[in-house]
């Protein structure tokens, strides 16, 4: 298994180098002048209006300043369950995910504990592709007034992961076919009791996370359907064991 992953990474690296050589010869650097973001209008709509989340009712939407970025805060509810969805969409074709989680920690001033990795899957928008797998960072966070179960990840059209580096390789792979992997930083805040166990609300986090991922995919994939297959290979190749 380890050898096969190493071979896949080697092949990917060779393909990326091969794709860069024409730019080197012609002095047109694809890494600098990367393809434009065809889904920028859809991302800007999400930035202003949030996402339509199946099974959840949106109570309030507002734009908030966190660090140097404008995030969207979407308060939602389902029956008696409330939650907050924080979204930061890519706003320029050269924008890359970087320190969003650090910005959130600084802004909210919370303390954290019990960080772990969990996964959920979402049905692909294409019938000939496997379900989309999303890995999230899941942990407890608390301030002076509230305790939360928190889930964080960067979502792209055919996957998601809390590490910026994972998006980097997916986006580079997409660029081989002059496509991109548009992204949005997602942070779910689910209120719990101060001594509550975050595992008790993991089903809630899964339900809300699936709705967020599915809505984002529907918003952007319909406008770049040709990128579907291109985004799948590196994500599968770089999977890490479930913890």
DOTORKOL-535682 format. One record per residue (C-alpha): residue number from 1; x negated, z negated, y negated; residue in one letter. Coordinates in steps of 0.25 Angstrom, whole numbers, m for minus. Layout:
<tortis>
NUM  X  Z  Y  A .
...
</tortis>
This chain:
<tortis>
1  0  0  0  X .
2  m11  m4  m10  X .
3  m19  9  m6  X .
4  m7  18  m9  X .
5  m5  11  m22  X .
6  m19  14  m26  X .
7  m18  28  m22  X .
8  m6  30  m30  X .
9  m12  24  m42  X .
10  m24  33  m40  X .
11  m15  45  m39  X .
12  m8  41  m52  X .
13  m21  39  m59  X .
14  m26  53  m55  X .
15  m13  59  m60  X .
16  m14  52  m73  X .
17  m28  57  m75  X .
18  m24  71  m71  X .
19  m13  71  m81  X .
20  m23  66  m92  X .
21  m34  77  m89  X .
22  m26  88  m96  X .
23  m25  80  m108  X .
24  m39  77  m108  X .
25  m43  92  m107  X .
26  m33  96  m118  X .
27  m36  83  m126  X .
28  m21  80  m125  X .
29  m21  65  m121  X .
30  m8  62  m114  X .
31  m11  47  m114  X .
32  m11  47  m129  X .
33  0  58  m132  X .
34  9  53  m121  X .
35  23  60  m118  X .
36  34  57  m128  X .
37  45  47  m124  X .
38  57  55  m121  X .
39  66  43  m120  X .
40  62  37  m133  X .
41  77  39  m139  X .
42  82  31  m127  X .
43  72  20  m128  X .
44  76  19  m143  X .
45  90  18  m139  X .
46  87  6  m129  X .
47  79  0  m140  X .
48  91  m1  m149  X .
49  103  m2  m140  X .
50  97  m9  m127  X .
51  102  m5  m113  X .
52  115  m4  m107  X .
53  114  m14  m95  X .
54  123  m12  m84  X .
55  130  m25  m80  X .
56  126  m32  m93  X .
57  133  m33  m106  X .
58  124  m32  m119  X .
59  128  m43  m129  X .
60  118  m41  m140  X .
61  107  m31  m143  X .
62  96  m33  m154  X .
63  82  m29  m158  X .
64  71  m39  m159  X .
65  57  m39  m163  X .
66  47  m44  m153  X .
67  33  m42  m156  X .
68  31  m28  m162  X .
69  43  m23  m154  X .
70  58  m22  m156  X .
71  64  m26  m143  X .
72  79  m25  m140  X .
73  86  m38  m136  X .
74  99  m35  m127  X .
75  107  m47  m124  X .
76  116  m45  m111  X .
77  125  m53  m102  X .
78  132  m51  m89  X .
79  143  m61  m86  X .
80  137  m75  m90  X .
81  123  m70  m89  X .
82  115  m66  m102  X .
83  102  m60  m104  X .
84  93  m53  m114  X .
85  86  m40  m112  X .
86  74  m37  m121  X .
87  70  m22  m122  X .
88  58  m15  m129  X .
89  59  0  m127  X .
90  47  10  m129  X .
91  48  14  m143  X .
92  37  25  m144  X .
93  32  35  m134  X .
94  18  28  m134  X .
95  24  13  m133  X .
96  19  6  m121  X .
97  23  m8  m115  X .
98  13  m18  m118  X .
99  15  m33  m122  X .
100  30  m33  m123  X .
101  31  m46  m114  X .
102  21  m53  m122  X .
103  29  m50  m135  X .
104  41  m55  m129  X .
105  34  m68  m125  X .
106  29  m70  m139  X .
107  43  m67  m145  X .
108  51  m76  m136  X .
109  41  m87  m135  X .
110  45  m90  m121  X .
111  37  m97  m110  X .
112  37  m90  m96  X .
113  36  m94  m82  X .
114  38  m89  m67  X .
115  34  m74  m70  X .
116  36  m65  m58  X .
117  39  m50  m55  X .
118  52  m45  m50  X .
119  58  m32  m47  X .
120  72  m25  m48  X .
121  75  m10  m45  X .
122  85  m1  m53  X .
123  91  12  m47  X .
124  83  24  m52  X .
125  90  34  m61  X .
126  86  45  m52  X .
127  92  46  m38  X .
128  79  51  m31  X .
129  71  39  m36  X .
130  70  25  m30  X .
131  75  13  m38  X .
132  67  9  m50  X .
133  59  m4  m48  X .
134  57  m13  m59  X .
135  47  m25  m59  X .
136  49  m36  m69  X .
137  43  m48  m74  X .
138  52  m60  m72  X .
139  50  m74  m77  X .
140  56  m86  m84  X .
141  54  m88  m99  X .
142  59  m99  m109  X .
143  59  m102  m123  X .
144  64  m115  m130  X .
145  78  m111  m129  X .
146  80  m102  m117  X .
147  74  m99  m103  X .
148  75  m84  m97  X .
149  72  m77  m85  X .
150  64  m64  m90  X .
151  62  m51  m84  X .
152  53  m41  m91  X .
153  48  m27  m88  X .
154  45  m13  m94  X .
155  56  m3  m89  X .
156  53  12  m88  X .
157  63  22  m82  X .
158  59  20  m68  X .
159  53  6  m67  X .
160  49  m6  m74  X .
161  38  m16  m74  X .
162  33  m28  m83  X .
163  19  m23  m84  X .
164  16  m12  m95  X .
165  5  m6  m86  X .
166  16  m2  m76  X .
167  23  6  m86  X .
168  10  13  m91  X .
169  8  20  m78  X .
170  22  24  m76  X .
171  22  30  m90  X .
172  8  37  m87  X .
173  14  43  m75  X .
174  26  48  m82  X .
175  17  55  m92  X .
176  11  64  m82  X .
177  24  71  m82  X .
178  26  70  m97  X .
179  36  58  m96  X .
180  36  44  m100  X .
181  40  30  m95  X .
182  49  24  m106  X .
183  49  9  m106  X .
184  56  m3  m111  X .
185  52  m17  m110  X .
186  63  m26  m104  X .
187  64  m41  m105  X .
188  76  m48  m98  X .
189  79  m62  m103  X .
190  89  m70  m94  X .
191  93  m84  m98  X .
192  91  m95  m88  X .
193  91  m110  m88  X .
194  78  m117  m91  X .
195  75  m121  m77  X .
196  81  m108  m71  X .
197  75  m100  m60  X .
198  73  m85  m65  X .
199  75  m81  m51  X .
200  90  m85  m52  X .
201  92  m74  m63  X .
202  83  m63  m57  X .
203  96  m56  m52  X .
204  101  m56  m67  X .
205  87  m51  m71  X .
206  88  m40  m60  X .
207  102  m36  m64  X .
208  98  m35  m79  X .
209  85  m29  m76  X .
210  91  m18  m68  X .
211  101  m15  m79  X .
212  90  m14  m89  X .
213  81  m5  m81  X .
214  93  4  m77  X .
215  98  6  m91  X .
216  84  9  m96  X .
217  82  19  m85  X .
218  95  26  m88  X .
219  92  26  m103  X .
220  79  34  m101  X .
221  78  41  m88  X .
222  90  50  m91  X .
223  81  56  m102  X .
224  68  57  m94  X .
225  73  60  m79  X .
226  60  68  m76  X .
227  52  55  m77  X .
228  59  48  m66  X .
229  49  52  m54  X .
230  37  51  m63  X .
231  39  36  m66  X .
232  41  32  m52  X .
233  28  34  m45  X .
234  19  25  m53  X .
235  29  14  m53  X .
236  30  14  m38  X .
237  15  15  m36  X .
238  12  3  m45  X .
239  22  m6  m39  X .
240  18  m21  m37  X .
241  22  m29  m26  X .
242  35  m38  m28  X .
243  32  m52  m32  X .
</tortis>
